[in-house]
Amino acid sequence: MDIKQNILDAVNEWLTPTFDTATQESIKELMTTSPKDLEESFYKNLEFGTGGMRGVMGVGNNRINKYTLGKSTQGLSDYLHTAFPNQPIKAVIAYDCRHNSDTLAKVVADVFSANGIHVYLFSSLRPTPELSFALKYLGCQCGIVLTASHNPPEYNGYKVYWEDGGQIVPPEDEGIINVIENLNYNQIKFTANEDLIEYIDTEVDEAFIKSTIENASFGTSAAAKENLNIVFTSLHGTSITLVPDTFAQAGYPNVHIVEEQRVPNGDFPTVKSPNPEEPEALAMAIALADKTNSDIVIGTDPDCDRLGVAVRNNEGEMTLLNGNQTMILMTAFLLEEWKKAGKINGKQFVGSTIVSTPMIMELASAYGVRFKVGLTGFKWIAKMIKDFPELQFIGGGEESFGYMVGDAVRDKDAVAATLLICEVAAQAKAKGSTVYKELLKLYVAHGFYKEHLISITKKGMEGLAEINQMMISLRENPVKEINGQRVIMLEDYKSSVAKNLLTGEEEIIDMPKADVLIYYTEDGSKICARPSGTEPKIKFYISVNAELDSVENFTKVEAILNDKIKNIIIAMQLN
């Protein structure tokens, strides 16, 4: 096959003495045995997305390796010295269970230290939310976590956090990227100053667990905690290092751990995908719940920032909740607790994202609490806390199974969220209810919102071109009618324009630009199209709603909403 000149130029650069012999030999092997893989490895630079930099491990500028991470860390080091002149700079690094995470974390530490930056490096794998906590706890300006969340085993990644504990956002992200892009690989300082690398573990663990219990516990009685029967699985990930201890210290004794998934393992041998959004990922946990007659199942993804939850429905069967439902349950619980404590005075807010359920806005309004919405990704929710210091952040989340309780951790946090959903469950059971029944009551009180996600995978260079073309087509030929309902509003976050399609009026969207389109129909349905920033996917988020006059009519109204979702999928040719 013919290889494009830009790819050949990149390959030739990687065959120079700047790169080690093993890297050069791997590239030569790709040239002779797999030119297609060679092309995929070099056709573009690995980019920062909504969750930082994430990709397949291997050689090349479009892969995760010591050079791509080294270059990013060198650029970040240079930027830190500019952003914080004449002061000692400190960074903290954590990593997850993935292949090479420990060695890549040491590479990052080496580069930081070679640039005169004091590094706190966790001595073994830890959950991502602990990195955010540790950054503020240790007074650092920057933090890095090596993780690829729930991606397949061949992936790894690199997430950058700033001094507030949140992931980087404008203007830091653009400034850092500009510095990185202007660097050459031969400028990376790989030779560590070991005197500047300090290993951390137990002290930070204990402080994090203490903070988690303070933030996510709400006066649940000891009897209620003891009466809750829990199944927990770490899905071969990092949560096993902290969640069992958090349960014990918070007073939840009846926790059954899925032993087959307890040991961290980057191959994730018992699941097709370690993604708590996928029903199959929690299959072993649900089987254990049925065996032990447990009330609730909780599973966390490999880096422990997202959680999947299953609870018993009205027939006593385990049913999986989606991310919007767990977000609604936890937000409603927090709002009620804040109200009971007399802490709501109009200076509080909850946060969410443009692709998540509109129901969270209804909840906030019902409690007299402000609601703020941002682009996809928890870095935007963390930015809300920074941008509005006069307001108290109660909690917030998004549809992708993440939640943030208060501001001790400025990122989605499955350690705190695990404890919080158990507080919800324990208190519900103590008053003769269930988590499921509490959700139905919320639908009656605030409207029945039902969401559905369509995720279409398009891998590689050709897949990226297909995804781009799909978004171009949606923009150039906007849908005027969906399922017999007129589209009344189209929000284009790339052009920052919201257009009323009935009147022609336009408004400016006051958010950073993003490749997102949202359609609103006259019956209140919402359809969002968005390419993933971290995976080779395009996602369509569908939200429909209806009034629910009583819990008894739930099944009937749900069937109506399911039909509406099905018809939208057909109308938009997403099936």
DRENGU-581392 format. One record per residue (C-alpha): x, y, z; residue number from 1; residue in three letters. Coordinates in steps of 0.05 Angstrom, whole numbers, always signed. Example, Ala and Ser with C-alpha at 12.3 -4.5 7.8 and 13.67 -1.06 7.14 Angstrom:
BEGIN
<<+246; -90; +156>; 1; ALA>,
<<+273; -21; +143>; 2; SER>,
% end
This chain:
BEGIN
<<+0; +0; +0>; 1; MET>,
<<+21; +72; -13>; 2; ASP>,
<<+40; +109; +51>; 3; ILE>,
<<+27; +184; +53>; 4; LYS>,
<<+86; +231; +58>; 5; GLN>,
<<+67; +260; +125>; 6; ASN>,
<<+66; +190; +154>; 7; ILE>,
<<+133; +173; +124>; 8; LEU>,
<<+162; +238; +152>; 9; ASP>,
<<+137; +219; +222>; 10; ALA>,
<<+164; +148; +215>; 11; VAL>,
<<+232; +173; +194>; 12; ASN>,
<<+236; +219; +253>; 13; GLU>,
<<+223; +160; +300>; 14; TRP>,
<<+280; +121; +267>; 15; LEU>,
<<+332; +172; +290>; 16; THR>,
<<+377; +163; +351>; 17; PRO>,
<<+329; +206; +393>; 18; THR>,
<<+288; +142; +401>; 19; PHE>,
<<+315; +79; +434>; 20; ASP>,
<<+334; +16; +395>; 21; THR>,
<<+273; -24; +417>; 22; ALA>,
<<+226; +30; +390>; 23; THR>,
<<+263; +33; +324>; 24; GLN>,
<<+262; -43; +317>; 25; GLU>,
<<+187; -44; +330>; 26; SER>,
<<+175; +8; +276>; 27; ILE>,
<<+217; -31; +226>; 28; LYS>,
<<+176; -93; +240>; 29; GLU>,
<<+112; -55; +228>; 30; LEU>,
<<+139; -29; +162>; 31; MET>,
<<+150; -100; +137>; 32; THR>,
<<+94; -139; +169>; 33; THR>,
<<+36; -90; +181>; 34; SER>,
<<+37; -25; +140>; 35; PRO>,
<<-36; -13; +159>; 36; LYS>,
<<-18; -12; +234>; 37; ASP>,
<<+42; +32; +217>; 38; LEU>,
<<-5; +81; +184>; 39; GLU>,
<<-53; +81; +244>; 40; GLU>,
<<+6; +92; +291>; 41; SER>,
<<+33; +153; +255>; 42; PHE>,
<<-23; +187; +215>; 43; TYR>,
<<-36; +240; +269>; 44; LYS>,
<<-12; +263; +337>; 45; ASN>,
<<-49; +235; +397>; 46; LEU>,
<<-95; +291; +419>; 47; GLU>,
<<-123; +316; +485>; 48; PHE>,
<<-197; +301; +489>; 49; GLY>,
<<-251; +311; +542>; 50; THR>,
<<-212; +266; +589>; 51; GLY>,
<<-141; +284; +570>; 52; GLY>,
<<-100; +239; +525>; 53; MET>,
<<-122; +168; +514>; 54; ARG>,
<<-102; +116; +462>; 55; GLY>,
<<-75; +48; +443>; 56; VAL>,
<<-6; +32; +471>; 57; MET>,
<<+50; +22; +421>; 58; GLY>,
<<+102; +59; +381>; 59; VAL>,
<<+87; +123; +342>; 60; GLY>,
<<+60; +193; +353>; 61; ASN>,
<<-12; +167; +353>; 62; ASN>,
<<+1; +117; +408>; 63; ARG>,
<<+12; +119; +483>; 64; ILE>,
<<+86; +107; +498>; 65; ASN>,
<<+144; +138; +537>; 66; LYS>,
<<+157; +189; +482>; 67; TYR>,
<<+87; +215; +473>; 68; THR>,
<<+77; +219; +548>; 69; LEU>,
<<+148; +246; +557>; 70; GLY>,
<<+135; +301; +507>; 71; LYS>,
<<+69; +320; +541>; 72; SER>,
<<+103; +321; +609>; 73; THR>,
<<+161; +362; +583>; 74; GLN>,
<<+113; +413; +554>; 75; GLY>,
<<+73; +413; +618>; 76; LEU>,
<<+136; +424; +659>; 77; SER>,
<<+156; +483; +616>; 78; ASP>,
<<+86; +512; +623>; 79; TYR>,
<<+86; +503; +698>; 80; LEU>,
<<+150; +542; +705>; 81; HIS>,
<<+118; +599; +665>; 82; THR>,
<<+51; +596; +702>; 83; ALA>,
<<+82; +594; +772>; 84; PHE>,
<<+147; +635; +767>; 85; PRO>,
<<+195; +640; +825>; 86; ASN>,
<<+160; +588; +868>; 87; GLN>,
<<+173; +515; +882>; 88; PRO>,
<<+129; +471; +838>; 89; ILE>,
<<+99; +405; +862>; 90; LYS>,
<<+62; +351; +823>; 91; ALA>,
<<+28; +287; +845>; 92; VAL>,
<<+21; +224; +801>; 93; ILE>,
<<-26; +165; +808>; 94; ALA>,
<<-38; +106; +762>; 95; TYR>,
<<-87; +49; +753>; 96; ASP>,
<<-85; -26; +739>; 97; CYS>,
<<-71; -23; +664>; 98; ARG>,
<<-11; -54; +631>; 99; HIS>,
<<+50; -8; +635>; 100; ASN>,
<<+14; +43; +680>; 101; SER>,
<<+67; +36; +734>; 102; ASP>,
<<+126; +43; +687>; 103; THR>,
<<+94; +100; +648>; 104; LEU>,
<<+79; +136; +714>; 105; ALA>,
<<+153; +131; +732>; 106; LYS>,
<<+172; +160; +664>; 107; VAL>,
<<+126; +219; +678>; 108; VAL>,
<<+157; +227; +747>; 109; ALA>,
<<+227; +224; +717>; 110; ASP>,
<<+212; +280; +668>; 111; VAL>,
<<+180; +324; +721>; 112; PHE>,
<<+239; +314; +768>; 113; SER>,
<<+289; +327; +712>; 114; ALA>,
<<+255; +394; +704>; 115; ASN>,
<<+264; +412; +778>; 116; GLY>,
<<+192; +394; +798>; 117; ILE>,
<<+180; +358; +865>; 118; HIS>,
<<+140; +296; +851>; 119; VAL>,
<<+94; +257; +897>; 120; TYR>,
<<+85; +188; +865>; 121; LEU>,
<<+36; +137; +893>; 122; PHE>,
<<+74; +74; +911>; 123; SER>,
<<+22; +30; +878>; 124; SER>,
<<-43; +35; +840>; 125; LEU>,
<<-98; +82; +867>; 126; ARG>,
<<-167; +108; +846>; 127; PRO>,
<<-168; +170; +802>; 128; THR>,
<<-210; +211; +852>; 129; PRO>,
<<-155; +202; +904>; 130; GLU>,
<<-108; +238; +856>; 131; LEU>,
<<-154; +299; +854>; 132; SER>,
<<-158; +298; +930>; 133; PHE>,
<<-83; +288; +939>; 134; ALA>,
<<-68; +347; +894>; 135; LEU>,
<<-103; +395; +941>; 136; LYS>,
<<-83; +358; +1004>; 137; TYR>,
<<-9; +362; +986>; 138; LEU>,
<<-12; +433; +959>; 139; GLY>,
<<+9; +415; +888>; 140; CYS>,
<<+0; +457; +826>; 141; GLN>,
<<-10; +398; +780>; 142; CYS>,
<<-31; +325; +780>; 143; GLY>,
<<-27; +268; +731>; 144; ILE>,
<<-64; +202; +730>; 145; VAL>,
<<-45; +145; +683>; 146; LEU>,
<<-111; +112; +663>; 147; THR>,
<<-155; +95; +605>; 148; ALA>,
<<-218; +88; +647>; 149; SER>,
<<-262; +32; +618>; 150; HIS>,
<<-228; +26; +550>; 151; ASN>,
<<-204; -43; +525>; 152; PRO>,
<<-139; -72; +552>; 153; PRO>,
<<-95; -46; +496>; 154; GLU>,
<<-109; +26; +517>; 155; TYR>,
<<-77; +73; +567>; 156; ASN>,
<<-81; +147; +579>; 157; GLY>,
<<-58; +210; +614>; 158; TYR>,
<<-103; +260; +650>; 159; LYS>,
<<-78; +328; +673>; 160; VAL>,
<<-105; +363; +735>; 161; TYR>,
<<-92; +435; +758>; 162; TRP>,
<<-82; +467; +826>; 163; GLU>,
<<-157; +469; +842>; 164; ASP>,
<<-161; +393; +837>; 165; GLY>,
<<-201; +394; +772>; 166; GLY>,
<<-178; +372; +703>; 167; GLN>,
<<-148; +426; +659>; 168; ILE>,
<<-195; +473; +624>; 169; VAL>,
<<-185; +537; +584>; 170; PRO>,
<<-140; +575; +584>; 171; PRO>,
<<-91; +526; +615>; 172; GLU>,
<<-107; +469; +566>; 173; ASP>,
<<-95; +511; +504>; 174; GLU>,
<<-31; +540; +533>; 175; GLY>,
<<-4; +472; +552>; 176; ILE>,
<<-22; +442; +484>; 177; ILE>,
<<+13; +499; +447>; 178; ASN>,
<<+77; +488; +486>; 179; VAL>,
<<+74; +413; +474>; 180; ILE>,
<<+62; +421; +399>; 181; GLU>,
<<+123; +467; +393>; 182; ASN>,
<<+169; +416; +426>; 183; LEU>,
<<+214; +366; +391>; 184; ASN>,
<<+223; +296; +419>; 185; TYR>,
<<+297; +309; +429>; 186; ASN>,
<<+280; +363; +480>; 187; GLN>,
<<+250; +315; +530>; 188; ILE>,
<<+291; +309; +594>; 189; LYS>,
<<+285; +236; +614>; 190; PHE>,
<<+342; +233; +665>; 191; THR>,
<<+309; +234; +734>; 192; ALA>,
<<+330; +272; +795>; 193; ASN>,
<<+311; +218; +844>; 194; GLU>,
<<+319; +266; +903>; 195; ASP>,
<<+256; +302; +878>; 196; LEU>,
<<+213; +239; +875>; 197; ILE>,
<<+175; +223; +939>; 198; GLU>,
<<+132; +161; +946>; 199; TYR>,
<<+64; +167; +981>; 200; ILE>,
<<+11; +119; +1004>; 201; ASP>,
<<-21; +107; +1073>; 202; THR>,
<<-24; +179; +1100>; 203; GLU>,
<<-60; +204; +1038>; 204; VAL>,
<<-105; +142; +1037>; 205; ASP>,
<<-128; +154; +1109>; 206; GLU>,
<<-141; +228; +1096>; 207; ALA>,
<<-181; +212; +1033>; 208; PHE>,
<<-224; +159; +1067>; 209; ILE>,
<<-238; +207; +1125>; 210; LYS>,
<<-257; +262; +1077>; 211; SER>,
<<-302; +215; +1038>; 212; THR>,
<<-341; +193; +1099>; 213; ILE>,
<<-349; +265; +1122>; 214; GLU>,
<<-376; +286; +1054>; 215; ASN>,
<<-420; +227; +1035>; 216; ALA>,
<<-450; +206; +1102>; 217; SER>,
<<-517; +235; +1125>; 218; PHE>,
<<-538; +211; +1193>; 219; GLY>,
<<-558; +140; +1173>; 220; THR>,
<<-568; +99; +1236>; 221; SER>,
<<-521; +42; +1253>; 222; ALA>,
<<-580; -6; +1250>; 223; ALA>,
<<-599; +17; +1180>; 224; ALA>,
<<-528; +8; +1157>; 225; LYS>,
<<-523; -62; +1186>; 226; GLU>,
<<-589; -81; +1154>; 227; ASN>,
<<-566; -63; +1084>; 228; LEU>,
<<-538; -122; +1045>; 229; ASN>,
<<-488; -99; +993>; 230; ILE>,
<<-451; -133; +935>; 231; VAL>,
<<-390; -97; +910>; 232; PHE>,
<<-343; -110; +851>; 233; THR>,
<<-280; -72; +832>; 234; SER>,
<<-280; -104; +762>; 235; LEU>,
<<-206; -119; +769>; 236; HIS>,
<<-192; -45; +781>; 237; GLY>,
<<-165; +4; +833>; 238; THR>,
<<-226; +12; +878>; 239; SER>,
<<-206; -51; +917>; 240; ILE>,
<<-151; -9; +949>; 241; THR>,
<<-200; +38; +983>; 242; LEU>,
<<-274; +21; +978>; 243; VAL>,
<<-274; -39; +1026>; 244; PRO>,
<<-239; +3; +1079>; 245; ASP>,
<<-287; +60; +1067>; 246; THR>,
<<-347; +13; +1077>; 247; PHE>,
<<-316; -13; +1142>; 248; ALA>,
<<-300; +56; +1171>; 249; GLN>,
<<-368; +83; +1150>; 250; ALA>,
<<-402; +27; +1188>; 251; GLY>,
<<-428; -18; +1132>; 252; TYR>,
<<-411; -89; +1154>; 253; PRO>,
<<-451; -132; +1104>; 254; ASN>,
<<-409; -125; +1041>; 255; VAL>,
<<-400; -184; +994>; 256; HIS>,
<<-342; -175; +946>; 257; ILE>,
<<-340; -211; +879>; 258; VAL>,
<<-276; -250; +893>; 259; GLU>,
<<-264; -270; +820>; 260; GLU>,
<<-258; -195; +803>; 261; GLN>,
<<-221; -172; +866>; 262; ARG>,
<<-149; -176; +840>; 263; VAL>,
<<-128; -117; +796>; 264; PRO>,
<<-114; -141; +726>; 265; ASN>,
<<-105; -100; +663>; 266; GLY>,
<<-132; -157; +620>; 267; ASP>,
<<-199; -155; +656>; 268; PHE>,
<<-206; -230; +647>; 269; PRO>,
<<-278; -240; +671>; 270; THR>,
<<-311; -186; +629>; 271; VAL>,
<<-315; -166; +556>; 272; LYS>,
<<-309; -94; +578>; 273; SER>,
<<-296; -66; +649>; 274; PRO>,
<<-349; -14; +637>; 275; ASN>,
<<-404; -9; +690>; 276; PRO>,
<<-449; +20; +636>; 277; GLU>,
<<-451; -49; +604>; 278; GLU>,
<<-500; -99; +637>; 279; PRO>,
<<-452; -157; +624>; 280; GLU>,
<<-399; -124; +668>; 281; ALA>,
<<-443; -132; +730>; 282; LEU>,
<<-469; -202; +713>; 283; ALA>,
<<-425; -237; +765>; 284; MET>,
<<-443; -186; +818>; 285; ALA>,
<<-517; -194; +805>; 286; ILE>,
<<-511; -269; +809>; 287; ALA>,
<<-477; -261; +877>; 288; LEU>,
<<-532; -213; +899>; 289; ALA>,
<<-585; -265; +883>; 290; ASP>,
<<-545; -317; +921>; 291; LYS>,
<<-537; -273; +982>; 292; THR>,
<<-605; -239; +977>; 293; ASN>,
<<-571; -171; +974>; 294; SER>,
<<-607; -104; +966>; 295; ASP>,
<<-558; -68; +921>; 296; ILE>,
<<-501; -83; +872>; 297; VAL>,
<<-446; -32; +859>; 298; ILE>,
<<-390; -40; +809>; 299; GLY>,
<<-335; +11; +793>; 300; THR>,
<<-294; +20; +730>; 301; ASP>,
<<-218; +7; +731>; 302; PRO>,
<<-197; +76; +755>; 303; ASP>,
<<-257; +81; +803>; 304; CYS>,
<<-287; +146; +780>; 305; ASP>,
<<-352; +117; +753>; 306; ARG>,
<<-401; +67; +783>; 307; LEU>,
<<-457; +22; +759>; 308; GLY>,
<<-514; +6; +806>; 309; VAL>,
<<-567; -48; +807>; 310; ALA>,
<<-625; -51; +856>; 311; VAL>,
<<-687; -94; +866>; 312; ARG>,
<<-749; -73; +828>; 313; ASN>,
<<-821; -80; +851>; 314; ASN>,
<<-820; -153; +833>; 315; GLU>,
<<-757; -165; +874>; 316; GLY>,
<<-712; -175; +813>; 317; GLU>,
<<-645; -140; +805>; 318; MET>,
<<-650; -85; +754>; 319; THR>,
<<-594; -40; +728>; 320; LEU>,
<<-601; +34; +737>; 321; LEU>,
<<-572; +80; +684>; 322; ASN>,
<<-526; +139; +699>; 323; GLY>,
<<-582; +189; +695>; 324; ASN>,
<<-624; +150; +746>; 325; GLN>,
<<-567; +143; +797>; 326; THR>,
<<-552; +217; +788>; 327; MET>,
<<-625; +236; +801>; 328; ILE>,
<<-629; +191; +862>; 329; LEU>,
<<-565; +218; +893>; 330; MET>,
<<-581; +291; +876>; 331; THR>,
<<-651; +286; +905>; 332; ALA>,
<<-624; +254; +968>; 333; PHE>,
<<-571; +309; +977>; 334; LEU>,
<<-622; +364; +965>; 335; LEU>,
<<-669; +334; +1016>; 336; GLU>,
<<-613; +327; +1067>; 337; GLU>,
<<-590; +399; +1056>; 338; TRP>,
<<-662; +422; +1063>; 339; LYS>,
<<-672; +383; +1128>; 340; LYS>,
<<-608; +414; +1155>; 341; ALA>,
<<-634; +484; +1138>; 342; GLY>,
<<-574; +497; +1092>; 343; LYS>,
<<-610; +519; +1029>; 344; ILE>,
<<-613; +595; +1023>; 345; ASN>,
<<-609; +607; +948>; 346; GLY>,
<<-533; +607; +947>; 347; LYS>,
<<-525; +534; +928>; 348; GLN>,
<<-521; +499; +861>; 349; PHE>,
<<-520; +431; +828>; 350; VAL>,
<<-484; +418; +763>; 351; GLY>,
<<-492; +373; +703>; 352; SER>,
<<-477; +370; +629>; 353; THR>,
<<-513; +383; +563>; 354; ILE>,
<<-520; +309; +546>; 355; VAL>,
<<-551; +289; +614>; 356; SER>,
<<-624; +285; +635>; 357; THR>,
<<-662; +351; +640>; 358; PRO>,
<<-695; +323; +702>; 359; MET>,
<<-638; +346; +745>; 360; ILE>,
<<-657; +418; +728>; 361; MET>,
<<-728; +404; +751>; 362; GLU>,
<<-701; +377; +817>; 363; LEU>,
<<-658; +438; +830>; 364; ALA>,
<<-716; +485; +815>; 365; SER>,
<<-762; +447; +863>; 366; ALA>,
<<-713; +458; +920>; 367; TYR>,
<<-696; +530; +904>; 368; GLY>,
<<-626; +513; +884>; 369; VAL>,
<<-590; +541; +824>; 370; ARG>,
<<-573; +495; +765>; 371; PHE>,
<<-512; +501; +722>; 372; LYS>,
<<-499; +462; +658>; 373; VAL>,
<<-433; +452; +621>; 374; GLY>,
<<-402; +413; +565>; 375; LEU>,
<<-391; +338; +571>; 376; THR>,
<<-340; +319; +623>; 377; GLY>,
<<-330; +332; +696>; 378; PHE>,
<<-276; +383; +684>; 379; LYS>,
<<-332; +431; +667>; 380; TRP>,
<<-370; +416; +731>; 381; ILE>,
<<-305; +427; +770>; 382; ALA>,
<<-296; +493; +733>; 383; LYS>,
<<-365; +515; +757>; 384; MET>,
<<-340; +511; +829>; 385; ILE>,
<<-279; +552; +811>; 386; LYS>,
<<-319; +603; +771>; 387; ASP>,
<<-372; +614; +825>; 388; PHE>,
<<-335; +616; +892>; 389; PRO>,
<<-394; +654; +924>; 390; GLU>,
<<-438; +592; +914>; 391; LEU>,
<<-437; +525; +950>; 392; GLN>,
<<-433; +463; +907>; 393; PHE>,
<<-481; +409; +932>; 394; ILE>,
<<-467; +355; +880>; 395; GLY>,
<<-472; +338; +807>; 396; GLY>,
<<-462; +287; +754>; 397; GLY>,
<<-472; +266; +682>; 398; GLU>,
<<-504; +208; +645>; 399; GLU>,
<<-440; +169; +638>; 400; SER>,
<<-446; +138; +708>; 401; PHE>,
<<-404; +191; +745>; 402; GLY>,
<<-421; +233; +805>; 403; TYR>,
<<-387; +285; +849>; 404; MET>,
<<-407; +297; +921>; 405; VAL>,
<<-387; +366; +946>; 406; GLY>,
<<-320; +396; +927>; 407; ASP>,
<<-268; +355; +966>; 408; ALA>,
<<-255; +319; +900>; 409; VAL>,
<<-261; +360; +837>; 410; ARG>,
<<-277; +302; +791>; 411; ASP>,
<<-325; +244; +787>; 412; LYS>,
<<-313; +201; +848>; 413; ASP>,
<<-339; +129; +853>; 414; ALA>,
<<-312; +122; +924>; 415; VAL>,
<<-357; +177; +951>; 416; ALA>,
<<-414; +159; +903>; 417; ALA>,
<<-412; +86; +926>; 418; THR>,
<<-420; +108; +998>; 419; LEU>,
<<-474; +159; +980>; 420; LEU>,
<<-518; +110; +942>; 421; ILE>,
<<-513; +62; +1001>; 422; CYS>,
<<-537; +118; +1046>; 423; GLU>,
<<-597; +126; +999>; 424; VAL>,
<<-610; +51; +1000>; 425; ALA>,
<<-601; +43; +1075>; 426; ALA>,
<<-648; +100; +1093>; 427; GLN>,
<<-700; +76; +1042>; 428; ALA>,
<<-699; +5; +1070>; 429; LYS>,
<<-704; +32; +1142>; 430; ALA>,
<<-770; +66; +1125>; 431; LYS>,
<<-798; +5; +1089>; 432; GLY>,
<<-783; +30; +1019>; 433; SER>,
<<-730; +13; +966>; 434; THR>,
<<-684; +53; +920>; 435; VAL>,
<<-729; +33; +862>; 436; TYR>,
<<-792; +58; +896>; 437; LYS>,
<<-757; +124; +914>; 438; GLU>,
<<-740; +133; +840>; 439; LEU>,
<<-812; +123; +819>; 440; LEU>,
<<-835; +174; +872>; 441; LYS>,
<<-787; +224; +841>; 442; LEU>,
<<-817; +211; +772>; 443; TYR>,
<<-887; +227; +800>; 444; VAL>,
<<-863; +290; +834>; 445; ALA>,
<<-818; +319; +779>; 446; HIS>,
<<-838; +285; +714>; 447; GLY>,
<<-818; +218; +684>; 448; PHE>,
<<-755; +228; +643>; 449; TYR>,
<<-727; +169; +605>; 450; LYS>,
<<-660; +168; +569>; 451; GLU>,
<<-628; +123; +518>; 452; HIS>,
<<-557; +123; +489>; 453; LEU>,
<<-538; +100; +419>; 454; ILE>,
<<-463; +91; +412>; 455; SER>,
<<-434; +76; +343>; 456; ILE>,
<<-361; +53; +339>; 457; THR>,
<<-318; +74; +279>; 458; LYS>,
<<-246; +54; +290>; 459; LYS>,
<<-183; +82; +259>; 460; GLY>,
<<-169; +135; +207>; 461; MET>,
<<-227; +115; +163>; 462; GLU>,
<<-274; +113; +223>; 463; GLY>,
<<-254; +183; +243>; 464; LEU>,
<<-270; +208; +173>; 465; ALA>,
<<-338; +173; +176>; 466; GLU>,
<<-355; +205; +243>; 467; ILE>,
<<-334; +274; +217>; 468; ASN>,
<<-378; +264; +156>; 469; GLN>,
<<-438; +244; +198>; 470; MET>,
<<-432; +309; +237>; 471; MET>,
<<-423; +350; +173>; 472; ILE>,
<<-486; +319; +144>; 473; SER>,
<<-526; +333; +207>; 474; LEU>,
<<-504; +406; +204>; 475; ARG>,
<<-514; +417; +130>; 476; GLU>,
<<-580; +380; +127>; 477; ASN>,
<<-612; +393; +196>; 478; PRO>,
<<-670; +348; +214>; 479; VAL>,
<<-736; +387; +212>; 480; LYS>,
<<-781; +333; +241>; 481; GLU>,
<<-769; +273; +285>; 482; ILE>,
<<-822; +220; +298>; 483; ASN>,
<<-877; +267; +274>; 484; GLY>,
<<-854; +323; +320>; 485; GLN>,
<<-827; +388; +293>; 486; ARG>,
<<-756; +406; +314>; 487; VAL>,
<<-765; +474; +347>; 488; ILE>,
<<-694; +488; +369>; 489; MET>,
<<-625; +469; +344>; 490; LEU>,
<<-564; +482; +387>; 491; GLU>,
<<-497; +478; +350>; 492; ASP>,
<<-440; +482; +400>; 493; TYR>,
<<-388; +485; +345>; 494; LYS>,
<<-416; +551; +318>; 495; SER>,
<<-441; +572; +387>; 496; SER>,
<<-510; +586; +358>; 497; VAL>,
<<-578; +565; +384>; 498; ALA>,
<<-631; +574; +329>; 499; LYS>,
<<-706; +573; +338>; 500; ASN>,
<<-728; +537; +274>; 501; LEU>,
<<-799; +564; +279>; 502; LEU>,
<<-782; +638; +285>; 503; THR>,
<<-711; +639; +256>; 504; GLY>,
<<-686; +675; +319>; 505; GLU>,
<<-614; +660; +340>; 506; GLU>,
<<-579; +665; +406>; 507; GLU>,
<<-505; +658; +424>; 508; ILE>,
<<-488; +597; +467>; 509; ILE>,
<<-442; +621; +522>; 510; ASP>,
<<-398; +560; +527>; 511; MET>,
<<-332; +538; +497>; 512; PRO>,
<<-339; +510; +427>; 513; LYS>,
<<-350; +435; +420>; 514; ALA>,
<<-371; +387; +365>; 515; ASP>,
<<-441; +377; +392>; 516; VAL>,
<<-511; +385; +361>; 517; LEU>,
<<-575; +383; +402>; 518; ILE>,
<<-645; +379; +373>; 519; TYR>,
<<-707; +397; +415>; 520; TYR>,
<<-776; +376; +391>; 521; THR>,
<<-843; +407; +406>; 522; GLU>,
<<-863; +349; +453>; 523; ASP>,
<<-802; +362; +498>; 524; GLY>,
<<-757; +308; +469>; 525; SER>,
<<-682; +322; +464>; 526; LYS>,
<<-633; +288; +417>; 527; ILE>,
<<-559; +302; +422>; 528; CYS>,
<<-504; +281; +372>; 529; ALA>,
<<-432; +282; +396>; 530; ARG>,
<<-367; +248; +375>; 531; PRO>,
<<-331; +219; +435>; 532; SER>,
<<-268; +256; +456>; 533; GLY>,
<<-233; +193; +481>; 534; THR>,
<<-260; +135; +440>; 535; GLU>,
<<-272; +121; +366>; 536; PRO>,
<<-347; +131; +373>; 537; LYS>,
<<-403; +177; +356>; 538; ILE>,
<<-458; +180; +409>; 539; LYS>,
<<-531; +199; +405>; 540; PHE>,
<<-565; +216; +470>; 541; TYR>,
<<-641; +212; +470>; 542; ILE>,
<<-685; +241; +525>; 543; SER>,
<<-761; +236; +526>; 544; VAL>,
<<-810; +253; +582>; 545; ASN>,
<<-882; +250; +604>; 546; ALA>,
<<-923; +264; +666>; 547; GLU>,
<<-933; +206; +714>; 548; LEU>,
<<-994; +215; +757>; 549; ASP>,
<<-983; +155; +802>; 550; SER>,
<<-932; +100; +815>; 551; VAL>,
<<-985; +49; +794>; 552; GLU>,
<<-984; +77; +723>; 553; ASN>,
<<-908; +72; +716>; 554; PHE>,
<<-907; +11; +671>; 555; THR>,
<<-960; +40; +623>; 556; LYS>,
<<-924; +107; +617>; 557; VAL>,
<<-856; +74; +609>; 558; GLU>,
<<-883; +33; +550>; 559; ALA>,
<<-905; +98; +517>; 560; ILE>,
<<-837; +129; +527>; 561; LEU>,
<<-802; +66; +502>; 562; ASN>,
<<-843; +70; +438>; 563; ASP>,
<<-824; +143; +430>; 564; LYS>,
<<-750; +126; +437>; 565; ILE>,
<<-757; +69; +387>; 566; LYS>,
<<-791; +115; +337>; 567; ASN>,
<<-737; +168; +345>; 568; ILE>,
<<-683; +116; +331>; 569; ILE>,
<<-720; +94; +268>; 570; ILE>,
<<-733; +166; +245>; 571; ALA>,
<<-660; +185; +252>; 572; MET>,
<<-637; +119; +221>; 573; GLN>,
<<-595; +100; +282>; 574; LEU>,
<<-618; +27; +283>; 575; ASN>,
% end
